[in-house]
Amino acid sequence: MAKPKRRTPKPPKDPAAPPETKADKFVRLATSRVTKACRAIYSVGMLGSNSYTSTPEQIDKVRMVLQAAVDGTMNRLTKSETKPVGFTL
């Protein structure tokens, strides 16, 4: 059975509170997504344990793809849009 996707919960609606601003939404979503990305990157780093073997070329390819993803993300955040990269060893 597939795991249900979790969405970032919105703060509880208070009828007296002003609506969520774009800046508030950015903070809420960025906090959740960056935390999730850091956990995923940590799990990639766990491939360096003694349970796995890899070649220097494979490690370099992983590094290059992760760096390209970070560069692309930063370009999007600064409005210099790029396409996402794929990955296969």
C-alpha positions as CSV (number, residue, x, y, z in Angstrom):
1,M,0.0,0.0,0.0
2,A,1.3,3.4,-0.9
3,K,2.0,6.0,1.8
4,P,-0.4,8.9,1.7
5,K,1.2,12.2,0.7
6,R,1.4,14.6,3.6
7,R,0.7,18.2,2.9
8,T,2.1,21.1,4.9
9,P,-0.7,22.0,7.2
10,K,-2.0,25.5,7.1
11,P,-2.2,27.3,10.4
12,P,-5.7,27.0,12.0
13,K,-8.1,29.5,10.6
14,D,-9.1,32.2,13.0
15,P,-11.9,34.3,11.6
16,A,-10.5,37.4,13.3
17,A,-7.0,36.8,12.0
18,P,-5.9,38.4,8.7
19,P,-5.5,36.0,5.8
20,E,-2.1,34.3,5.2
21,T,0.2,36.6,3.3
22,K,2.5,35.5,0.5
23,A,5.4,36.0,2.8
24,D,3.8,33.9,5.5
25,K,3.1,31.1,3.0
26,F,6.7,31.2,1.7
27,V,8.0,30.8,5.3
28,R,5.6,28.0,6.1
29,L,6.3,26.1,2.8
30,A,10.1,26.8,2.8
31,T,10.5,25.5,6.3
32,S,8.8,22.2,5.5
33,R,10.4,21.7,2.1
34,V,14.0,22.6,3.1
35,T,13.7,20.3,6.1
36,K,12.5,17.5,3.8
37,A,15.3,18.2,1.3
38,C,17.9,18.1,4.1
39,R,16.6,14.7,5.3
40,A,16.8,13.4,1.7
41,I,20.3,14.7,1.2
42,Y,21.3,13.1,4.6
43,S,20.0,9.8,3.3
44,V,22.1,10.1,0.2
45,G,25.1,10.7,2.4
46,M,24.4,7.5,4.2
47,L,25.4,5.7,1.0
48,G,28.9,6.4,2.1
49,S,28.6,3.9,4.9
50,N,30.4,0.5,4.9
51,S,27.2,-1.2,3.8
52,Y,27.7,0.0,0.2
53,T,30.6,0.3,-2.3
54,S,30.9,2.8,-5.0
55,T,33.5,4.1,-7.5
56,P,35.0,7.6,-7.4
57,E,33.2,8.2,-10.7
58,Q,29.8,7.3,-9.2
59,I,30.5,9.6,-6.2
60,D,31.5,12.4,-8.5
61,K,28.4,12.0,-10.6
62,V,26.2,12.1,-7.4
63,R,28.0,15.2,-6.3
64,M,27.6,16.9,-9.7
65,V,23.8,16.1,-9.9
66,L,23.2,17.3,-6.3
67,Q,25.2,20.5,-7.0
68,A,23.2,21.1,-10.2
69,A,19.9,20.7,-8.3
70,V,21.1,23.2,-5.6
71,D,22.2,25.6,-8.3
72,G,18.9,25.3,-10.2
73,T,17.0,25.9,-7.0
74,M,19.0,29.0,-6.1
75,N,18.5,30.2,-9.7
76,R,14.7,29.8,-9.3
77,L,14.7,31.6,-6.0
78,T,16.5,34.5,-7.6
79,K,14.2,34.3,-10.6
80,S,16.9,32.9,-13.0
81,E,14.8,29.8,-14.0
82,T,16.4,26.5,-15.1
83,K,15.1,23.0,-15.9
84,P,15.3,20.2,-13.3
85,V,18.0,17.5,-13.9
86,G,17.5,13.8,-14.0
87,F,19.8,11.2,-12.5
88,T,20.9,7.6,-13.3
89,L,24.2,5.9,-12.6
